[in-house]
Amino acid sequence: MKLSWANRITILRIFLTVPFVIFMLKINDRNLSEQLRDGFRYFAFFIFLVMALSDAFDGFLARKQRQMTRLGYFLDPIADKLLITSACLLLASKRGGVEGFLLPSTVVVLIIGKDLLLIVGFVIVYFLTGNVRIKSATSGKACTALQLTMVAATLIAPEFYCFFHGWIWVLRILWFLAAGAAVLATLVYFRTGIRYIEQYEQNDHKQPI
C-alpha cells in the first residue's frame, strides 16, 4: 500500500519527537553555556512549531486530496499524544522545564490522565463491540489546539517576560484552560463511547436469532 502524503507527514511528526526531546533535555544542562542552553530551547521551539503546523497541514491535505485513511485516523492522534505527553512531562521537570516557568504537576496529571482514560475507554469499546472506533470531536480538537498553544507559550516565556511581566499570568491562564479542556474532552468522549455501546447493543438485540 502506497502511503499518502498526509500519512507521510504524520509519520515525520512522530519521528521529530526524538530530536525535540533531545533538545529539551539540554536546555538546563549546567555543563553548557547559557547561550548554548538558550539555543537548544530555540531549536526545541522550532521543531515543536513545525510539528504543530504540520498537524493542521496533514489533515487539510488529506481532506483536499480525499485521502482520509484508517492509518491516518490511527497515526494522527498517536503523533499528537507523543508530542503533548513528552512536552508536558519535560516542561514540568527540572531537567527539561523552562527555568522560572515550570508547568504545574496538576496540569500535567489532567492532560496526560485524559489520554490514559481515553485509551482505557477505547479498549472497553473494542472488547464490548469488537469494533475499532476512532473519531475526533470538536472538543478534542480544541483541547489539542490549547495544549499546543500552551507548550509554545511556555517555551518562549523568558523572551516575552522580558518585555511583559504579566506574561506569567497569561501562562497560568493557558495552563489551566488546557487542563480544563482536557477534562471536558474526556467527558465528551466518554459520553460518545457510552452512546455508541448502547446503540450497538440495541442493534445487536434486534438481530434475528
Order of alpha helices (4+ residues) and beta strands (2+ residues): alpha-alpha-alpha-alpha-alpha-alpha-alpha
